[in-house]
Amino acid sequence: MRPSDILERKRALIREVTARHNATNPRVFGSVARGEDRSDSDLDILVDALPGSSLMTLGGLQSALEDLAEGVPVHLVTTSEIPQKHRGRILAEALPI
């Protein structure tokens, strides 16, 4: 199954899980955002961590997203974690979930 298929079926749940884990503004980037994903692609998700978020909270979000993704690997990144050399590209291609 392609990550884009999971995203379409679970879009609302991804937004709910993100909000429950002290994050907001979930966006997809990478191959899914470009329409180039395949069955072996991962699901790249970008979120804004709210004040008070911890590694534990974000780890819980990662785990919850992996549960929703039905075996598709999830790459969770917060806006503040984007490497500077990739920042422009990731922010430009990121699409709201």
N, C-alpha and C positions, 0 to 999 in steps of 0.2 A: 504494500500500500504506500502511496506517495504521501509525504507530509502535508501537501496541499489538500488532500482528501480529508485527513484528520482535522486540519484547520477549519475547513468548511463545515464539517459535522459538529465540531466542538467549540466553535468561536465564542458562544455565549458562556460556556463553562470555563473557558480559559480566562475570560474577563472576570468572572466571579471569583475564581481561585486566586487570581492576581490581587484583587481587592482585599480578599481575606488574609493575604500574607503581606500586608502593609506596603503594597506597591501600586502603581497606577500607570496608565498610558501604555498598555501592552501593544507592541508592534512586531511585525514579522519582517525579517530582512534575509539576505542571502538568496539562495536558489529559489526558494518559495516565492519571495517578493518579485523576483525576476521572471517567474513562470518557467524556470528551468529545472525544477526538482524532479528526481527520479525515485524509484522505490528504495534506493540505498542512500538517499539524502537525509540529512538531519533537519530538524525544525529549529531555526534560529529565532529566538524571541528576545526582544529588547524591552526593558521596563524602566520606569523611574522609581527608584526606592524612596519611600517617604521618610521624613525624619523619624528617628527611633528604630529604623530597620537594622537588624543585626545579621550576622552570617547565619545564625540559626534560623531566622525568619526566611532569609533567601534560600537556604538549604531546604526548608519546608516547601517553598514555592517550587523549587527545582523538582523535588520528589513528587509533588502533586501534579505538575505538568507532565512528568514522565508517566505517571499513572494514566493520565488522560490520553497520552499519545500512542497507546496500544503497541508498544515495542519500537516505535520510531524514536531514535535518539533526539534529545532536546538539548540545545545549547542556549542557556540563559545568560544574558548579559545585562548589567545595569548601565544606564547612560554614563555614569561616572567611571565605569570600568573599560570603556571603549579605548583601545590603544590609539594614540594620537595619529599614527600613520594611516589608520583605517576610519577614523572618526567621520570625515567628510562623506566618504562613500556610504558608510552604514547609515548615517542620518539621512542622506539624500534618498536612499532606496527603501527605507523603513516605511511600512504601510500599517495603518491602524488595524488592530484585530477587532 
